[in-house]
C-alpha cells in the first residue's frame, strides 16, 4: 500500500530478477548499430541509467543475435572508470535489454559535428584515459575493434568512456583475430591485409591505431587518411603505401611524435600497450594515478544545460516507432491474452523456434546483486587473476556465441 506515492520508494524483492517494470522510462536519446537507447530511472534506488533495447525478432531476421550475446558476455566480465559499464541485462517476449552507465556528455562525434575545437591538452588527457581503458581490455584478452569518436562518450565532467562492444572479440595467448571487422577509416592496415592475402591475423595493436586516428581527428577536424566506407580495400592498402600523414605545424613536437608512433603501419613497431604509451617522452610528466582517479580536469566540459545528442530520437520514438517502449506494458498484456489465437500463429514455426532459443540462451546479469554476493560496497575486486574473471563461455573471433544461436540466427536471416 502506498508504494507508488512519490515520497516513498517502491521496494522490490532482493531475490526477484530485475525486469522492465523496475525502471521508469524518461526519454529516448539514441540509436545504436542494432538497438535503441533511452534514459531510465530505477524505481527503488532512483539511480539513472541508459537502457539499450533490441527487438528479438529484428535481431533474428538481421542475423544479429550473436553480436548481442557477444557484447553481453564481454561486458559482464568488465568494470572500469573509462568504460561504459553494464549493470543489468534482462529480457521479455519482445526485447532484450542492457542497462548501462548513463553518460550525458554526448559522444565525441557529436561534438566534432558541433565544431568543438579540442585543444592539445584535452586530447592528451583523452589519450591517457583511453590508454588505461585499452590496457584493461587487453588484460581481459579483448580487442574492441571499433574505437572511434562515435564510440567514445563523455560524462558530465568531460572524461571519456568507451562503449559499443558488439564487434569486440576475445583472443587468448598468441591467438590472432582474422575476420574483417570495424569502421574502415579507423581500421589498421593489418586488418585489410589479412582480408586481402590471409596474412598472419591481427591483435591488440589495431585498437591503438584507431586511437591514433581518433586523436588526430579530434585535433585537426579530419582524419589522417582519406578513407570512407565505400573506399575499396585495394585502394586503402595503396593509400597506406604511398601517402604520408601530415601533422599540423601548430602541434607540439611531443604530440606529433606520439601520434606518429600510434600511426605506425607495422603493428610490431606501433605503440600498443599502456607501458609503451607511458614511456613516451610527451607523457613523462603525467600522473597516471590521478588520471585513473579522474582527478585531472578535462580540457573540454560538455554543456550541462542541454542534452548532448540529436533531439530527433525522441520524436522518432514517439511518432514513428510502431512498438513504442512507453506502451510496452499494455501491448504485452494484450499479446498474452491473445496467445493461441490466429495472430500468434502468424509467426512461422522456425521463427518461433529461434525466439525460444534466444529466450533460453539469453544471459541475465545483475551487477548490484553480484556486488552484494561478493560482500562489497565499492567497486568489484580486480579479478584479473581469478578463474572466473573472463567473459563467460568460450568466445572465439568470428563465431563468438553458442552454436545453437548461430545456427538459429543464420537460418532465420532474411
C-alpha positions as CSV (number, residue, x, y, z in Angstrom):
1,X,0.0,0.0,0.0
2,X,1.2,3.5,-0.9
3,X,4.3,2.0,-2.7
4,X,3.6,4.2,-5.7
5,X,3.4,7.5,-3.7
6,X,6.2,9.9,-4.9
7,X,7.6,10.3,-1.3
8,X,8.0,6.5,-0.8
9,X,10.4,4.4,-2.9
10,X,9.0,1.1,-4.2
11,X,10.5,-2.0,-2.7
12,X,11.5,-4.9,-4.8
13,X,12.3,-8.4,-3.5
14,X,16.1,-8.8,-3.4
15,X,15.7,-12.3,-4.9
16,X,13.5,-11.1,-7.8
17,X,15.2,-10.7,-11.1
18,X,15.4,-7.1,-12.3
19,X,12.9,-6.5,-15.2
20,X,11.4,-3.8,-17.3
21,X,8.9,-2.8,-14.5
22,X,11.8,-1.8,-12.2
23,X,12.6,1.2,-14.4
24,X,10.8,4.4,-15.3
25,X,11.4,5.4,-19.0
26,X,12.3,9.1,-19.2
27,X,13.3,9.8,-22.8
28,X,14.9,8.3,-26.0
29,X,18.4,9.5,-26.6
30,X,19.9,7.5,-29.4
31,X,20.1,4.6,-31.8
32,X,23.0,2.0,-31.8
33,X,24.0,-0.3,-34.6
34,X,21.2,-2.6,-33.7
35,X,19.3,-1.2,-30.8
36,X,17.8,2.0,-29.4
37,X,18.8,3.8,-26.2
38,X,16.7,5.7,-23.7
39,X,17.3,7.3,-20.3
40,X,15.7,5.3,-17.4
41,X,15.5,5.7,-13.6
42,X,15.5,2.6,-11.4
43,X,12.3,3.0,-9.3
44,X,13.7,1.7,-6.0
45,X,17.1,3.4,-5.9
46,X,16.3,6.4,-8.1
47,X,19.6,5.9,-9.9
48,X,19.7,6.9,-13.6
49,X,21.0,4.7,-16.3
50,X,21.0,4.3,-20.1
51,X,18.9,1.4,-21.3
52,X,19.6,-0.2,-24.7
53,X,16.8,-2.4,-26.0
54,X,16.9,-4.7,-29.1
55,X,13.8,-6.3,-30.7
56,X,14.3,-10.1,-30.7
57,X,12.6,-10.7,-34.0
58,X,14.5,-8.0,-35.8
59,X,17.8,-9.3,-34.4
60,X,17.0,-12.8,-35.6
61,X,15.9,-11.6,-39.1
62,X,19.1,-9.5,-39.4
63,X,21.4,-12.2,-38.1
64,X,22.5,-10.0,-35.1
65,X,21.7,-12.3,-32.2
66,X,25.4,-13.5,-31.9
67,X,26.5,-9.8,-31.7
68,X,24.1,-9.1,-28.8
69,X,25.2,-12.2,-27.0
70,X,28.9,-11.5,-27.6
71,X,28.5,-7.9,-26.2
72,X,26.7,-9.2,-23.1
73,X,29.3,-11.9,-22.5
74,X,32.2,-9.5,-22.8
75,X,30.6,-6.6,-20.8
76,X,29.8,-8.9,-17.8
77,X,33.5,-9.5,-17.2
78,X,34.5,-5.8,-17.3
79,X,34.3,-2.9,-15.0
80,X,36.5,0.2,-15.4
81,X,36.3,4.0,-14.9
82,X,36.8,4.7,-18.6
83,X,34.3,2.1,-20.0
84,X,30.6,2.3,-20.2
85,X,29.8,-0.5,-17.7
86,X,26.9,-3.0,-17.8
87,X,24.7,-3.0,-14.7
88,X,21.7,-5.3,-15.7
89,X,20.6,-7.4,-18.6
90,X,17.2,-9.0,-18.9
91,X,14.5,-9.9,-21.5
92,X,10.8,-10.0,-22.1
93,X,8.8,-11.5,-25.0
94,X,9.7,-8.7,-27.4
95,X,13.1,-7.3,-26.5
96,X,16.5,-7.9,-24.9
97,X,17.6,-5.1,-22.6
98,X,21.0,-3.9,-21.4
99,X,21.2,-1.3,-18.7
100,X,24.5,0.6,-18.6
101,X,26.1,3.7,-17.1
102,X,24.4,6.9,-18.1
103,X,26.7,9.4,-19.7
104,X,25.1,12.7,-20.7
105,X,28.1,14.5,-22.2
106,X,27.4,13.1,-25.7
107,X,29.9,11.2,-27.9
108,X,32.9,12.8,-29.5
109,X,31.4,12.5,-33.0
110,X,28.5,14.8,-31.9
111,X,31.0,17.4,-30.5
112,X,33.1,17.2,-33.7
113,X,29.9,17.9,-35.7
114,X,29.2,20.8,-33.4
115,X,32.6,22.2,-34.5
116,X,34.1,21.9,-31.0
117,X,37.8,22.7,-31.0
118,X,39.7,20.2,-28.9
119,X,42.9,21.6,-27.5
120,X,46.1,19.6,-27.4
121,X,45.8,19.4,-23.7
122,X,42.3,18.0,-23.9
123,X,43.4,15.3,-26.4
124,X,46.5,14.5,-24.3
125,X,44.2,13.6,-21.4
126,X,41.8,11.6,-23.7
127,X,44.8,9.5,-24.9
128,X,45.8,8.7,-21.3
129,X,42.3,7.8,-20.2
130,X,41.7,5.7,-23.3
131,X,45.1,4.0,-22.9
132,X,44.1,2.9,-19.4
133,X,40.8,1.5,-20.8
134,X,42.5,-0.3,-23.6
135,X,45.0,-1.8,-21.1
136,X,42.1,-3.1,-19.1
137,X,40.6,-4.7,-22.2
138,X,43.9,-6.2,-23.1
139,X,44.2,-7.8,-19.6
140,X,40.9,-9.4,-20.3
141,X,42.1,-10.6,-23.8
142,X,39.6,-8.3,-25.6
143,X,40.2,-6.4,-28.9
144,X,37.5,-3.8,-29.2
145,X,37.9,-3.4,-33.0
146,X,35.7,-0.2,-33.3
147,X,37.5,2.6,-31.4
148,X,36.3,5.9,-33.0
149,X,34.7,9.2,-31.9
150,X,31.2,7.7,-32.2
151,X,32.0,5.1,-29.6
152,X,33.6,7.4,-27.0
153,X,31.1,9.0,-24.7
154,X,31.8,11.9,-22.3
155,X,30.5,12.1,-18.7
156,X,29.3,15.4,-17.4
157,X,32.8,16.4,-16.3
158,X,34.3,15.6,-19.7
159,X,36.0,12.3,-19.0
160,X,35.9,9.6,-21.8
161,X,34.3,6.2,-21.7
162,X,34.5,3.5,-24.4
163,X,31.2,2.0,-25.4
164,X,29.8,-0.5,-28.0
165,X,31.3,-3.9,-27.7
166,X,29.2,-5.6,-30.3
167,X,32.1,-6.4,-32.7
168,X,34.7,-6.9,-30.0
169,X,36.4,-10.3,-29.9
170,X,38.4,-12.3,-27.4
171,X,41.9,-13.8,-28.2
172,X,43.9,-16.0,-25.8
173,X,47.7,-16.2,-25.6
174,X,49.3,-15.9,-29.0
175,X,46.0,-16.2,-30.9
176,X,45.2,-13.7,-33.6
177,X,41.9,-12.4,-34.9
178,X,41.3,-12.7,-38.7
179,X,37.8,-11.5,-39.6
180,X,37.1,-8.2,-41.3
181,X,35.6,-6.1,-38.6
182,X,35.5,-2.4,-37.7
183,X,34.8,1.0,-39.4
184,X,37.1,1.5,-42.4
185,X,38.5,4.9,-41.7
186,X,39.7,3.7,-38.3
187,X,40.9,0.2,-39.2
188,X,44.6,-0.6,-39.0
189,X,46.5,-1.7,-42.2
190,X,46.9,-5.3,-40.9
191,X,43.1,-5.8,-40.8
192,X,42.8,-5.0,-44.5
193,X,46.0,-7.1,-45.2
194,X,44.6,-10.2,-43.6
195,X,41.4,-9.8,-45.7
196,X,43.4,-9.4,-48.9
197,X,46.0,-12.1,-48.6
198,X,45.1,-14.1,-45.5
199,X,48.1,-12.8,-43.6
200,X,49.0,-13.8,-40.0
201,X,46.0,-12.0,-38.5
202,X,45.9,-9.1,-36.1
203,X,45.7,-8.4,-32.4
204,X,45.6,-5.6,-29.8
205,X,47.7,-3.1,-31.8
206,X,44.6,-2.5,-34.1
207,X,42.9,-0.6,-31.2
208,X,45.9,1.6,-30.7
209,X,46.0,2.5,-34.4
210,X,42.3,3.5,-34.1
211,X,43.2,5.6,-31.0
212,X,45.8,7.4,-33.1
213,X,43.3,8.1,-35.9
214,X,40.8,9.4,-33.4
215,X,43.3,11.7,-31.6
216,X,44.4,13.1,-35.0
217,X,40.8,13.7,-36.0
218,X,39.9,15.5,-32.7
219,X,42.9,17.8,-33.1
220,X,42.6,18.5,-36.8
221,X,38.9,18.1,-37.6
222,X,39.6,15.4,-40.3
223,X,41.4,12.1,-40.4
224,X,45.0,11.3,-41.4
225,X,43.9,9.3,-44.5
226,X,41.1,10.0,-46.9
227,X,39.2,6.7,-46.4
228,X,35.5,6.3,-46.5
229,X,33.1,3.3,-46.0
230,X,32.9,2.9,-49.8
231,X,36.7,3.0,-50.5
232,X,37.8,-0.3,-52.0
233,X,40.2,-2.3,-49.8
234,X,42.9,-2.4,-52.5
235,X,42.8,1.4,-52.8
236,X,43.1,1.7,-49.0
237,X,46.2,-0.5,-48.9
238,X,47.7,1.5,-51.7
239,X,47.0,4.7,-49.8
240,X,48.9,3.3,-46.8
241,X,51.9,2.6,-49.0
242,X,52.1,5.9,-50.9
243,X,50.6,8.6,-48.6
244,X,52.4,10.3,-45.8
245,X,50.5,11.6,-42.8
246,X,50.7,15.4,-42.5
247,X,50.9,16.8,-39.0
248,X,50.0,20.4,-38.2
249,X,52.9,22.7,-37.6
250,X,50.9,24.2,-34.7
251,X,51.1,20.9,-32.7
252,X,53.8,20.4,-30.2
253,X,56.7,18.1,-31.1
254,X,55.7,15.7,-28.3
255,X,52.2,15.2,-29.6
256,X,53.4,14.7,-33.2
257,X,55.9,12.1,-32.0
258,X,53.2,10.2,-30.0
259,X,50.8,10.2,-33.0
260,X,53.5,9.0,-35.3
261,X,54.1,6.0,-33.0
262,X,50.4,5.3,-32.8
263,X,50.0,5.6,-36.6
264,X,53.0,3.3,-37.3
265,X,51.8,0.9,-40.1
266,X,53.8,-2.1,-38.8
267,X,52.0,-3.4,-35.7
268,X,55.2,-4.8,-34.3
269,X,56.7,-1.2,-34.1
270,X,53.5,0.6,-33.1
271,X,52.8,1.8,-29.6
272,X,50.3,-0.8,-28.4
273,X,50.3,-1.1,-24.7
274,X,49.9,1.2,-21.6
275,X,53.6,0.7,-20.9
276,X,54.5,1.9,-24.5
277,X,52.4,5.0,-24.1
278,X,53.7,5.7,-20.6
279,X,57.3,5.6,-21.8
280,X,56.6,8.3,-24.5
281,X,58.6,11.4,-23.6
282,X,55.5,13.6,-24.2
283,X,53.7,11.8,-21.3
284,X,56.6,11.7,-18.9
285,X,55.0,14.3,-16.7
286,X,51.7,12.6,-16.5
287,X,50.4,11.5,-13.1
288,X,48.8,8.2,-14.0
289,X,47.2,7.5,-10.6
290,X,45.5,10.9,-10.9
291,X,44.3,10.0,-14.4
292,X,42.8,6.8,-13.2
293,X,41.1,8.6,-10.3
294,X,39.6,11.2,-12.7
295,X,41.5,13.8,-10.6
296,X,42.7,15.7,-13.7
297,X,40.3,18.3,-15.2
298,X,39.5,17.6,-18.8
299,X,40.1,20.5,-21.3
300,X,36.6,20.3,-22.6
301,X,33.4,20.1,-20.5
302,X,30.1,19.4,-22.2
303,X,27.3,21.8,-21.8
304,X,25.3,20.8,-18.8
305,X,22.3,22.8,-19.7
306,X,21.4,20.7,-22.7
307,X,21.2,17.0,-23.8
308,X,24.2,16.4,-26.0
309,X,22.5,14.3,-28.6
310,X,20.2,14.7,-31.6
311,X,16.7,15.6,-30.4
312,X,15.0,13.8,-33.3
313,X,15.5,10.4,-31.5
314,X,12.7,11.3,-29.0
315,X,10.4,12.4,-31.8
316,X,11.1,9.2,-33.8
317,X,10.3,7.0,-30.7
318,X,7.0,8.8,-30.0
319,X,5.8,9.3,-33.6
320,X,7.4,6.8,-36.0
321,X,8.1,3.7,-33.8
322,X,5.4,1.0,-34.4
323,X,6.0,-0.5,-30.9
324,X,7.0,2.4,-28.6
325,X,8.6,1.5,-25.3
326,X,6.2,3.6,-23.2
327,X,3.3,1.4,-24.4
328,X,5.0,-1.9,-23.9
329,X,3.1,-3.0,-20.7
330,X,-0.3,-2.6,-22.3
331,X,0.9,-4.3,-25.5
332,X,2.4,-7.3,-23.8
333,X,-0.7,-7.8,-21.7
334,X,-2.8,-7.7,-24.8
335,X,-0.5,-10.2,-26.6
336,X,-0.7,-12.6,-23.7
337,X,-4.4,-12.5,-23.8
338,X,-4.3,-13.4,-27.5
339,X,-1.9,-16.3,-27.1
340,X,-3.1,-19.3,-29.2
341,X,-5.2,-17.1,-31.4
342,X,-4.7,-16.6,-35.2
343,X,-2.4,-13.6,-34.6
344,X,0.2,-15.6,-32.7
345,X,0.1,-18.3,-35.3
346,X,1.3,-15.8,-37.9
347,X,4.8,-16.3,-36.6
348,X,6.2,-19.2,-38.6
349,X,7.4,-22.3,-36.8
350,X,11.1,-21.7,-37.5
351,X,11.0,-18.1,-36.2
352,X,9.1,-19.3,-33.0
353,X,11.9,-21.9,-32.5
354,X,14.5,-19.2,-32.9
355,X,12.8,-16.9,-30.4
356,X,12.6,-19.8,-27.9
357,X,16.3,-20.5,-28.4
358,X,17.1,-16.8,-27.8
359,X,14.9,-16.8,-24.7
360,X,16.7,-19.9,-23.3
361,X,20.3,-18.7,-24.1
362,X,19.9,-15.1,-23.1
363,X,22.3,-14.2,-20.2
364,X,20.7,-12.4,-17.3
365,X,23.0,-10.2,-15.3
366,X,22.8,-8.0,-12.2
367,X,26.0,-6.2,-11.1
368,X,24.2,-4.9,-8.0
369,X,23.4,-8.4,-6.9
370,X,26.9,-9.6,-7.8
371,X,28.4,-6.9,-5.6
372,X,26.1,-7.9,-2.7
373,X,27.2,-11.5,-3.1
374,X,30.8,-10.6,-3.0
375,X,30.1,-8.5,0.1
376,X,31.4,-5.3,-1.3
377,X,30.0,-1.8,-1.3
378,X,32.6,-0.2,-3.7
379,X,34.0,-1.4,-7.0
380,X,34.3,-5.1,-7.8
381,X,37.6,-6.6,-6.9
382,X,40.1,-6.5,-9.7
383,X,39.6,-10.0,-11.0
384,X,42.4,-10.1,-13.4
385,X,43.9,-13.3,-11.9
386,X,40.6,-15.0,-10.9
387,X,39.5,-18.0,-12.9
388,X,36.0,-16.5,-13.3
389,X,37.1,-13.1,-14.5
390,X,36.9,-13.8,-18.2
391,X,33.6,-13.4,-20.0
392,X,31.5,-16.5,-19.7
393,X,31.6,-19.1,-22.3
394,X,34.2,-19.9,-25.0
395,X,34.5,-16.8,-27.2
396,X,36.4,-17.0,-30.5
397,X,36.9,-14.5,-33.3
398,X,34.1,-14.5,-35.8
399,X,31.9,-17.1,-34.0
400,X,31.6,-15.6,-30.5
401,X,28.5,-17.3,-29.4
402,X,26.7,-20.5,-28.7
403,X,26.5,-22.8,-31.8
404,X,22.7,-23.1,-31.4
405,X,22.2,-19.4,-31.6
406,X,24.5,-19.2,-34.6
407,X,22.5,-21.9,-36.5
408,X,19.2,-20.4,-35.5
409,X,20.0,-16.8,-36.5
410,X,21.6,-17.9,-39.7
411,X,18.5,-19.9,-40.6
412,X,16.2,-17.0,-39.8
413,X,18.1,-14.3,-41.6
414,X,16.1,-12.7,-44.4
